[in-house]
Amino acid sequence: MTLKPTFLIVSIVFTFLNNCTTKAQSKVGGHFGFVQPIITIQDGETSDGFDPYTIGFPIGVTIRKNEKFAFDIELVPFISAIENTEGNTVSAVNELLIHPGLLWGMGNKLTFGNRLAYETKSGRYGFTPLLNRGFLLGKTNAFIELVAPVRVGNDQEISFTLALHIGVGF
């Protein structure tokens, strides 16, 4: 007979919880694209991302707290044209970049961000300031982003790169 009061209390609690609405605190999204290094300066030398050819494919998850602030993390495999042991040029994944950061909306679909950077193969690390401009491509959210990676570590001189990141968000 003690089941009836317990059942009644549990039913009331579930009914109350079912009728209460909650608002999510964050919105989760993502993006995919490609990043093309344009120019790098290191050790007083200037090189471009075209010799040897290198391209990255950022895959990101974004947790947006509100319209002005978000946390974002990217994994970026880089593929390069490299020379193998036989002297032939082949393509290979030559780096994986782990790239968490914070993004601040500045209005008019313009975003400033700064990411930490951890290169898993080279052992280098640093930060990447960015300026992102969103736009619609039909019904698709697209963006173009100017990134300026700065890298240090692994007994190498500091390097500065300028790159272009183009992608779609979802």
PyMOL commands that place a pseudoatom at each C-alpha (Angstrom):
pseudoatom trace, name=CA, resn=MET, resi=1, chain=A, elem=C, hetatm=0, pos=[0.000, 0.000, 0.000]
pseudoatom trace, name=CA, resn=THR, resi=2, chain=A, elem=C, hetatm=0, pos=[2.966, 2.338, 0.341]
pseudoatom trace, name=CA, resn=LEU, resi=3, chain=A, elem=C, hetatm=0, pos=[3.410, 2.275, -3.414]
pseudoatom trace, name=CA, resn=LYS, resi=4, chain=A, elem=C, hetatm=0, pos=[0.431, 4.574, -4.028]
pseudoatom trace, name=CA, resn=PRO, resi=5, chain=A, elem=C, hetatm=0, pos=[1.889, 7.665, -2.260]
pseudoatom trace, name=CA, resn=THR, resi=6, chain=A, elem=C, hetatm=0, pos=[5.308, 7.051, -3.844]
pseudoatom trace, name=CA, resn=PHE, resi=7, chain=A, elem=C, hetatm=0, pos=[3.744, 6.600, -7.277]
pseudoatom trace, name=CA, resn=LEU, resi=8, chain=A, elem=C, hetatm=0, pos=[1.703, 9.762, -6.765]
pseudoatom trace, name=CA, resn=ILE, resi=9, chain=A, elem=C, hetatm=0, pos=[4.752, 11.812, -5.743]
pseudoatom trace, name=CA, resn=VAL, resi=10, chain=A, elem=C, hetatm=0, pos=[6.866, 10.485, -8.631]
pseudoatom trace, name=CA, resn=SER, resi=11, chain=A, elem=C, hetatm=0, pos=[4.012, 11.211, -11.085]
pseudoatom trace, name=CA, resn=ILE, resi=12, chain=A, elem=C, hetatm=0, pos=[3.690, 14.773, -9.827]
pseudoatom trace, name=CA, resn=VAL, resi=13, chain=A, elem=C, hetatm=0, pos=[7.441, 15.369, -10.061]
pseudoatom trace, name=CA, resn=PHE, resi=14, chain=A, elem=C, hetatm=0, pos=[7.649, 13.986, -13.630]
pseudoatom trace, name=CA, resn=THR, resi=15, chain=A, elem=C, hetatm=0, pos=[4.593, 15.980, -14.695]
pseudoatom trace, name=CA, resn=PHE, resi=16, chain=A, elem=C, hetatm=0, pos=[6.124, 19.146, -13.239]
pseudoatom trace, name=CA, resn=LEU, resi=17, chain=A, elem=C, hetatm=0, pos=[9.500, 18.512, -14.901]
pseudoatom trace, name=CA, resn=ASN, resi=18, chain=A, elem=C, hetatm=0, pos=[7.851, 17.675, -18.209]
pseudoatom trace, name=CA, resn=ASN, resi=19, chain=A, elem=C, hetatm=0, pos=[5.975, 21.009, -18.198]
pseudoatom trace, name=CA, resn=CYS, resi=20, chain=A, elem=C, hetatm=0, pos=[9.032, 23.075, -17.288]
pseudoatom trace, name=CA, resn=THR, resi=21, chain=A, elem=C, hetatm=0, pos=[10.954, 24.424, -20.247]
pseudoatom trace, name=CA, resn=THR, resi=22, chain=A, elem=C, hetatm=0, pos=[14.644, 25.128, -20.184]
pseudoatom trace, name=CA, resn=LYS, resi=23, chain=A, elem=C, hetatm=0, pos=[16.716, 27.218, -22.517]
pseudoatom trace, name=CA, resn=ALA, resi=24, chain=A, elem=C, hetatm=0, pos=[20.056, 25.865, -23.669]
pseudoatom trace, name=CA, resn=GLN, resi=25, chain=A, elem=C, hetatm=0, pos=[22.992, 27.949, -22.530]
pseudoatom trace, name=CA, resn=SER, resi=26, chain=A, elem=C, hetatm=0, pos=[25.135, 27.218, -25.595]
pseudoatom trace, name=CA, resn=LYS, resi=27, chain=A, elem=C, hetatm=0, pos=[24.741, 26.429, -29.271]
pseudoatom trace, name=CA, resn=VAL, resi=28, chain=A, elem=C, hetatm=0, pos=[26.995, 23.813, -30.865]
pseudoatom trace, name=CA, resn=GLY, resi=29, chain=A, elem=C, hetatm=0, pos=[28.050, 24.044, -34.498]
pseudoatom trace, name=CA, resn=GLY, resi=30, chain=A, elem=C, hetatm=0, pos=[30.964, 23.168, -36.685]
pseudoatom trace, name=CA, resn=HIS, resi=31, chain=A, elem=C, hetatm=0, pos=[32.892, 23.969, -39.818]
pseudoatom trace, name=CA, resn=PHE, resi=32, chain=A, elem=C, hetatm=0, pos=[34.995, 22.399, -42.532]
pseudoatom trace, name=CA, resn=GLY, resi=33, chain=A, elem=C, hetatm=0, pos=[37.213, 23.976, -45.143]
pseudoatom trace, name=CA, resn=PHE, resi=34, chain=A, elem=C, hetatm=0, pos=[40.738, 24.336, -46.403]
pseudoatom trace, name=CA, resn=VAL, resi=35, chain=A, elem=C, hetatm=0, pos=[43.596, 26.573, -45.372]
pseudoatom trace, name=CA, resn=GLN, resi=36, chain=A, elem=C, hetatm=0, pos=[46.256, 27.666, -47.835]
pseudoatom trace, name=CA, resn=PRO, resi=37, chain=A, elem=C, hetatm=0, pos=[49.532, 29.015, -46.420]
pseudoatom trace, name=CA, resn=ILE, resi=38, chain=A, elem=C, hetatm=0, pos=[50.581, 31.972, -48.572]
pseudoatom trace, name=CA, resn=ILE, resi=39, chain=A, elem=C, hetatm=0, pos=[53.914, 33.127, -47.132]
pseudoatom trace, name=CA, resn=THR, resi=40, chain=A, elem=C, hetatm=0, pos=[56.143, 32.178, -44.177]
pseudoatom trace, name=CA, resn=ILE, resi=41, chain=A, elem=C, hetatm=0, pos=[59.062, 34.105, -42.701]
pseudoatom trace, name=CA, resn=GLN, resi=42, chain=A, elem=C, hetatm=0, pos=[61.599, 32.180, -40.594]
pseudoatom trace, name=CA, resn=ASP, resi=43, chain=A, elem=C, hetatm=0, pos=[65.350, 32.499, -40.049]
pseudoatom trace, name=CA, resn=GLY, resi=44, chain=A, elem=C, hetatm=0, pos=[65.408, 35.599, -42.268]
pseudoatom trace, name=CA, resn=GLU, resi=45, chain=A, elem=C, hetatm=0, pos=[64.123, 33.483, -45.166]
pseudoatom trace, name=CA, resn=THR, resi=46, chain=A, elem=C, hetatm=0, pos=[60.808, 33.877, -46.951]
pseudoatom trace, name=CA, resn=SER, resi=47, chain=A, elem=C, hetatm=0, pos=[59.004, 30.865, -48.394]
pseudoatom trace, name=CA, resn=ASP, resi=48, chain=A, elem=C, hetatm=0, pos=[55.559, 30.265, -49.796]
pseudoatom trace, name=CA, resn=GLY, resi=49, chain=A, elem=C, hetatm=0, pos=[53.025, 27.453, -49.373]
pseudoatom trace, name=CA, resn=PHE, resi=50, chain=A, elem=C, hetatm=0, pos=[53.436, 26.427, -52.997]
pseudoatom trace, name=CA, resn=ASP, resi=51, chain=A, elem=C, hetatm=0, pos=[57.008, 25.096, -53.001]
pseudoatom trace, name=CA, resn=PRO, resi=52, chain=A, elem=C, hetatm=0, pos=[56.619, 22.443, -51.766]
pseudoatom trace, name=CA, resn=TYR, resi=53, chain=A, elem=C, hetatm=0, pos=[52.849, 22.655, -52.059]
pseudoatom trace, name=CA, resn=THR, resi=54, chain=A, elem=C, hetatm=0, pos=[51.049, 22.444, -48.697]
pseudoatom trace, name=CA, resn=ILE, resi=55, chain=A, elem=C, hetatm=0, pos=[47.336, 22.611, -47.873]
pseudoatom trace, name=CA, resn=GLY, resi=56, chain=A, elem=C, hetatm=0, pos=[45.406, 22.032, -44.646]
pseudoatom trace, name=CA, resn=PHE, resi=57, chain=A, elem=C, hetatm=0, pos=[41.855, 20.796, -44.070]
pseudoatom trace, name=CA, resn=PRO, resi=58, chain=A, elem=C, hetatm=0, pos=[40.465, 22.267, -40.809]
pseudoatom trace, name=CA, resn=ILE, resi=59, chain=A, elem=C, hetatm=0, pos=[37.595, 20.402, -39.171]
pseudoatom trace, name=CA, resn=GLY, resi=60, chain=A, elem=C, hetatm=0, pos=[36.143, 22.365, -36.261]
pseudoatom trace, name=CA, resn=VAL, resi=61, chain=A, elem=C, hetatm=0, pos=[33.559, 22.260, -33.500]
pseudoatom trace, name=CA, resn=THR, resi=62, chain=A, elem=C, hetatm=0, pos=[32.231, 25.544, -32.128]
pseudoatom trace, name=CA, resn=ILE, resi=63, chain=A, elem=C, hetatm=0, pos=[30.430, 26.108, -28.847]
pseudoatom trace, name=CA, resn=ARG, resi=64, chain=A, elem=C, hetatm=0, pos=[28.778, 29.503, -29.053]
pseudoatom trace, name=CA, resn=LYS, resi=65, chain=A, elem=C, hetatm=0, pos=[27.850, 31.044, -25.711]
pseudoatom trace, name=CA, resn=ASN, resi=66, chain=A, elem=C, hetatm=0, pos=[26.071, 33.980, -27.387]
pseudoatom trace, name=CA, resn=GLU, resi=67, chain=A, elem=C, hetatm=0, pos=[26.340, 36.047, -30.574]
pseudoatom trace, name=CA, resn=LYS, resi=68, chain=A, elem=C, hetatm=0, pos=[29.516, 37.737, -29.331]
pseudoatom trace, name=CA, resn=PHE, resi=69, chain=A, elem=C, hetatm=0, pos=[31.537, 34.873, -27.817]
pseudoatom trace, name=CA, resn=ALA, resi=70, chain=A, elem=C, hetatm=0, pos=[32.456, 31.289, -28.722]
pseudoatom trace, name=CA, resn=PHE, resi=71, chain=A, elem=C, hetatm=0, pos=[34.974, 28.550, -27.982]
pseudoatom trace, name=CA, resn=ASP, resi=72, chain=A, elem=C, hetatm=0, pos=[36.201, 26.655, -31.029]
pseudoatom trace, name=CA, resn=ILE, resi=73, chain=A, elem=C, hetatm=0, pos=[38.565, 23.752, -31.587]
pseudoatom trace, name=CA, resn=GLU, resi=74, chain=A, elem=C, hetatm=0, pos=[40.003, 22.597, -34.887]
pseudoatom trace, name=CA, resn=LEU, resi=75, chain=A, elem=C, hetatm=0, pos=[41.951, 19.561, -35.962]
pseudoatom trace, name=CA, resn=VAL, resi=76, chain=A, elem=C, hetatm=0, pos=[43.922, 20.406, -39.086]
pseudoatom trace, name=CA, resn=PRO, resi=77, chain=A, elem=C, hetatm=0, pos=[45.724, 17.710, -41.073]
pseudoatom trace, name=CA, resn=PHE, resi=78, chain=A, elem=C, hetatm=0, pos=[48.241, 19.249, -43.494]
pseudoatom trace, name=CA, resn=ILE, resi=79, chain=A, elem=C, hetatm=0, pos=[49.082, 17.499, -46.748]
pseudoatom trace, name=CA, resn=SER, resi=80, chain=A, elem=C, hetatm=0, pos=[52.313, 18.375, -48.569]
pseudoatom trace, name=CA, resn=ALA, resi=81, chain=A, elem=C, hetatm=0, pos=[54.076, 17.384, -51.738]
pseudoatom trace, name=CA, resn=ILE, resi=82, chain=A, elem=C, hetatm=0, pos=[57.286, 15.831, -50.418]
pseudoatom trace, name=CA, resn=GLU, resi=83, chain=A, elem=C, hetatm=0, pos=[60.194, 13.935, -51.883]
pseudoatom trace, name=CA, resn=ASN, resi=84, chain=A, elem=C, hetatm=0, pos=[60.316, 10.249, -50.929]
pseudoatom trace, name=CA, resn=THR, resi=85, chain=A, elem=C, hetatm=0, pos=[63.460, 8.149, -50.435]
pseudoatom trace, name=CA, resn=GLU, resi=86, chain=A, elem=C, hetatm=0, pos=[63.583, 7.346, -54.163]
pseudoatom trace, name=CA, resn=GLY, resi=87, chain=A, elem=C, hetatm=0, pos=[63.590, 11.033, -55.099]
pseudoatom trace, name=CA, resn=ASN, resi=88, chain=A, elem=C, hetatm=0, pos=[59.982, 11.066, -56.363]
pseudoatom trace, name=CA, resn=THR, resi=89, chain=A, elem=C, hetatm=0, pos=[57.498, 13.708, -55.321]
pseudoatom trace, name=CA, resn=VAL, resi=90, chain=A, elem=C, hetatm=0, pos=[54.531, 12.231, -53.475]
pseudoatom trace, name=CA, resn=SER, resi=91, chain=A, elem=C, hetatm=0, pos=[51.755, 13.689, -51.356]
pseudoatom trace, name=CA, resn=ALA, resi=92, chain=A, elem=C, hetatm=0, pos=[51.604, 12.845, -47.656]
pseudoatom trace, name=CA, resn=VAL, resi=93, chain=A, elem=C, hetatm=0, pos=[50.081, 14.043, -44.420]
pseudoatom trace, name=CA, resn=ASN, resi=94, chain=A, elem=C, hetatm=0, pos=[53.034, 15.828, -42.875]
pseudoatom trace, name=CA, resn=GLU, resi=95, chain=A, elem=C, hetatm=0, pos=[51.452, 17.541, -39.844]
pseudoatom trace, name=CA, resn=LEU, resi=96, chain=A, elem=C, hetatm=0, pos=[48.421, 17.473, -37.557]
pseudoatom trace, name=CA, resn=LEU, resi=97, chain=A, elem=C, hetatm=0, pos=[47.593, 20.745, -35.843]
pseudoatom trace, name=CA, resn=ILE, resi=98, chain=A, elem=C, hetatm=0, pos=[45.489, 20.855, -32.671]
pseudoatom trace, name=CA, resn=HIS, resi=99, chain=A, elem=C, hetatm=0, pos=[43.994, 24.345, -32.640]
pseudoatom trace, name=CA, resn=PRO, resi=100, chain=A, elem=C, hetatm=0, pos=[41.684, 25.470, -29.746]
pseudoatom trace, name=CA, resn=GLY, resi=101, chain=A, elem=C, hetatm=0, pos=[40.678, 29.106, -29.474]
pseudoatom trace, name=CA, resn=LEU, resi=102, chain=A, elem=C, hetatm=0, pos=[38.288, 31.864, -28.525]
pseudoatom trace, name=CA, resn=LEU, resi=103, chain=A, elem=C, hetatm=0, pos=[36.225, 33.890, -30.983]
pseudoatom trace, name=CA, resn=TRP, resi=104, chain=A, elem=C, hetatm=0, pos=[34.661, 37.324, -30.478]
pseudoatom trace, name=CA, resn=GLY, resi=105, chain=A, elem=C, hetatm=0, pos=[31.909, 38.586, -32.780]
pseudoatom trace, name=CA, resn=MET, resi=106, chain=A, elem=C, hetatm=0, pos=[32.478, 42.187, -33.810]
pseudoatom trace, name=CA, resn=GLY, resi=107, chain=A, elem=C, hetatm=0, pos=[29.182, 42.657, -35.679]
pseudoatom trace, name=CA, resn=ASN, resi=108, chain=A, elem=C, hetatm=0, pos=[28.328, 42.624, -39.378]
pseudoatom trace, name=CA, resn=LYS, resi=109, chain=A, elem=C, hetatm=0, pos=[29.433, 38.933, -39.614]
pseudoatom trace, name=CA, resn=LEU, resi=110, chain=A, elem=C, hetatm=0, pos=[33.007, 39.891, -38.718]
pseudoatom trace, name=CA, resn=THR, resi=111, chain=A, elem=C, hetatm=0, pos=[34.820, 37.854, -36.051]
pseudoatom trace, name=CA, resn=PHE, resi=112, chain=A, elem=C, hetatm=0, pos=[38.198, 38.226, -34.363]
pseudoatom trace, name=CA, resn=GLY, resi=113, chain=A, elem=C, hetatm=0, pos=[39.795, 35.189, -32.775]
pseudoatom trace, name=CA, resn=ASN, resi=114, chain=A, elem=C, hetatm=0, pos=[42.950, 33.817, -31.315]
pseudoatom trace, name=CA, resn=ARG, resi=115, chain=A, elem=C, hetatm=0, pos=[43.879, 30.150, -31.171]
pseudoatom trace, name=CA, resn=LEU, resi=116, chain=A, elem=C, hetatm=0, pos=[46.539, 28.175, -29.376]
pseudoatom trace, name=CA, resn=ALA, resi=117, chain=A, elem=C, hetatm=0, pos=[48.495, 25.889, -31.688]
pseudoatom trace, name=CA, resn=TYR, resi=118, chain=A, elem=C, hetatm=0, pos=[50.108, 22.502, -31.086]
pseudoatom trace, name=CA, resn=GLU, resi=119, chain=A, elem=C, hetatm=0, pos=[51.800, 20.843, -34.077]
pseudoatom trace, name=CA, resn=THR, resi=120, chain=A, elem=C, hetatm=0, pos=[52.037, 17.130, -33.317]
pseudoatom trace, name=CA, resn=LYS, resi=121, chain=A, elem=C, hetatm=0, pos=[54.771, 16.138, -35.787]
pseudoatom trace, name=CA, resn=SER, resi=122, chain=A, elem=C, hetatm=0, pos=[57.124, 19.119, -35.724]
pseudoatom trace, name=CA, resn=GLY, resi=123, chain=A, elem=C, hetatm=0, pos=[56.759, 19.627, -31.981]
pseudoatom trace, name=CA, resn=ARG, resi=124, chain=A, elem=C, hetatm=0, pos=[56.232, 23.356, -32.472]
pseudoatom trace, name=CA, resn=TYR, resi=125, chain=A, elem=C, hetatm=0, pos=[53.597, 25.436, -30.727]
pseudoatom trace, name=CA, resn=GLY, resi=126, chain=A, elem=C, hetatm=0, pos=[52.314, 28.981, -30.697]
pseudoatom trace, name=CA, resn=PHE, resi=127, chain=A, elem=C, hetatm=0, pos=[49.218, 31.004, -31.406]
pseudoatom trace, name=CA, resn=THR, resi=128, chain=A, elem=C, hetatm=0, pos=[47.140, 32.019, -34.418]
pseudoatom trace, name=CA, resn=PRO, resi=129, chain=A, elem=C, hetatm=0, pos=[45.322, 35.366, -34.558]
pseudoatom trace, name=CA, resn=LEU, resi=130, chain=A, elem=C, hetatm=0, pos=[42.516, 35.431, -37.122]
pseudoatom trace, name=CA, resn=LEU, resi=131, chain=A, elem=C, hetatm=0, pos=[39.966, 37.695, -38.752]
pseudoatom trace, name=CA, resn=ASN, resi=132, chain=A, elem=C, hetatm=0, pos=[36.873, 35.942, -40.119]
pseudoatom trace, name=CA, resn=ARG, resi=133, chain=A, elem=C, hetatm=0, pos=[34.127, 37.265, -42.410]
pseudoatom trace, name=CA, resn=GLY, resi=134, chain=A, elem=C, hetatm=0, pos=[30.950, 35.199, -42.750]
pseudoatom trace, name=CA, resn=PHE, resi=135, chain=A, elem=C, hetatm=0, pos=[28.569, 35.314, -45.701]
pseudoatom trace, name=CA, resn=LEU, resi=136, chain=A, elem=C, hetatm=0, pos=[25.771, 33.290, -47.271]
pseudoatom trace, name=CA, resn=LEU, resi=137, chain=A, elem=C, hetatm=0, pos=[26.451, 31.148, -50.316]
pseudoatom trace, name=CA, resn=GLY, resi=138, chain=A, elem=C, hetatm=0, pos=[22.885, 30.379, -51.335]
pseudoatom trace, name=CA, resn=LYS, resi=139, chain=A, elem=C, hetatm=0, pos=[21.497, 28.909, -48.100]
pseudoatom trace, name=CA, resn=THR, resi=140, chain=A, elem=C, hetatm=0, pos=[24.923, 27.798, -46.849]
pseudoatom trace, name=CA, resn=ASN, resi=141, chain=A, elem=C, hetatm=0, pos=[26.892, 29.659, -44.194]
pseudoatom trace, name=CA, resn=ALA, resi=142, chain=A, elem=C, hetatm=0, pos=[30.352, 30.236, -45.638]
pseudoatom trace, name=CA, resn=PHE, resi=143, chain=A, elem=C, hetatm=0, pos=[33.363, 32.194, -44.466]
pseudoatom trace, name=CA, resn=ILE, resi=144, chain=A, elem=C, hetatm=0, pos=[36.735, 33.488, -45.492]
pseudoatom trace, name=CA, resn=GLU, resi=145, chain=A, elem=C, hetatm=0, pos=[39.383, 33.950, -42.847]
pseudoatom trace, name=CA, resn=LEU, resi=146, chain=A, elem=C, hetatm=0, pos=[42.801, 35.565, -42.743]
pseudoatom trace, name=CA, resn=VAL, resi=147, chain=A, elem=C, hetatm=0, pos=[45.065, 33.724, -40.287]
pseudoatom trace, name=CA, resn=ALA, resi=148, chain=A, elem=C, hetatm=0, pos=[48.525, 34.763, -39.085]
pseudoatom trace, name=CA, resn=PRO, resi=149, chain=A, elem=C, hetatm=0, pos=[50.171, 31.774, -37.328]
pseudoatom trace, name=CA, resn=VAL, resi=150, chain=A, elem=C, hetatm=0, pos=[53.166, 32.399, -35.064]
pseudoatom trace, name=CA, resn=ARG, resi=151, chain=A, elem=C, hetatm=0, pos=[55.188, 29.303, -34.107]
pseudoatom trace, name=CA, resn=VAL, resi=152, chain=A, elem=C, hetatm=0, pos=[58.118, 28.653, -31.771]
pseudoatom trace, name=CA, resn=GLY, resi=153, chain=A, elem=C, hetatm=0, pos=[59.817, 25.654, -30.224]
pseudoatom trace, name=CA, resn=ASN, resi=154, chain=A, elem=C, hetatm=0, pos=[61.709, 22.504, -31.093]
pseudoatom trace, name=CA, resn=ASP, resi=155, chain=A, elem=C, hetatm=0, pos=[65.019, 24.361, -31.306]
pseudoatom trace, name=CA, resn=GLN, resi=156, chain=A, elem=C, hetatm=0, pos=[63.921, 26.447, -34.310]
pseudoatom trace, name=CA, resn=GLU, resi=157, chain=A, elem=C, hetatm=0, pos=[63.636, 30.180, -34.812]
pseudoatom trace, name=CA, resn=ILE, resi=158, chain=A, elem=C, hetatm=0, pos=[60.242, 31.865, -34.505]
pseudoatom trace, name=CA, resn=SER, resi=159, chain=A, elem=C, hetatm=0, pos=[58.135, 31.735, -37.676]
pseudoatom trace, name=CA, resn=PHE, resi=160, chain=A, elem=C, hetatm=0, pos=[55.375, 34.016, -38.974]
pseudoatom trace, name=CA, resn=THR, resi=161, chain=A, elem=C, hetatm=0, pos=[52.924, 32.821, -41.626]
pseudoatom trace, name=CA, resn=LEU, resi=162, chain=A, elem=C, hetatm=0, pos=[50.052, 34.426, -43.496]
pseudoatom trace, name=CA, resn=ALA, resi=163, chain=A, elem=C, hetatm=0, pos=[47.350, 32.038, -44.737]
pseudoatom trace, name=CA, resn=LEU, resi=164, chain=A, elem=C, hetatm=0, pos=[43.826, 32.041, -46.144]
pseudoatom trace, name=CA, resn=HIS, resi=165, chain=A, elem=C, hetatm=0, pos=[41.122, 29.766, -44.677]
pseudoatom trace, name=CA, resn=ILE, resi=166, chain=A, elem=C, hetatm=0, pos=[37.907, 29.255, -46.678]
pseudoatom trace, name=CA, resn=GLY, resi=167, chain=A, elem=C, hetatm=0, pos=[35.076, 27.050, -45.490]
pseudoatom trace, name=CA, resn=VAL, resi=168, chain=A, elem=C, hetatm=0, pos=[31.465, 26.349, -44.645]
pseudoatom trace, name=CA, resn=GLY, resi=169, chain=A, elem=C, hetatm=0, pos=[29.761, 26.315, -41.269]
pseudoatom trace, name=CA, resn=PHE, resi=170, chain=A, elem=C, hetatm=0, pos=[26.874, 24.234, -40.041]
for i in range(1, 170): cmd.bond("trace and resi %d" % i, "trace and resi %d" % (i + 1))
show_as sticks, trace
zoom trace
